[in-house]
Amino acid sequence: MIVLHTGRLGVGKSYWLFNLICSWLTANPDKTAAIYTLEMPAEHYKWRSLKMFPQFAEVANSGRLLISGSVKDVNELSAVVSAS
């Protein structure tokens, strides 16, 4: 599953996507997922998301969810995901 979620700053994209992915991982314990954020470092994304959804701490810290903030634009993201 690939979800590309775009929109204006401050409308809740990050929170919505974290909730969606962690809910999916909870329902599918044999799966893994990745979130690539272009807006902030991965550590900050995870911290902010867990402040909103602390019930997903176990999933987020299980090693089944990769959060990356290292890509700089959509072209680089496309290359990284295609190589995976």
Secondary structure by P-SEA (a helix, b strand, c coil): ccccccccccccaaaaaaaaaaaaaaacccccbbbbbccccaaaaaaaaaaaccccccccccccbbbbcccccaaaaaaaaaac
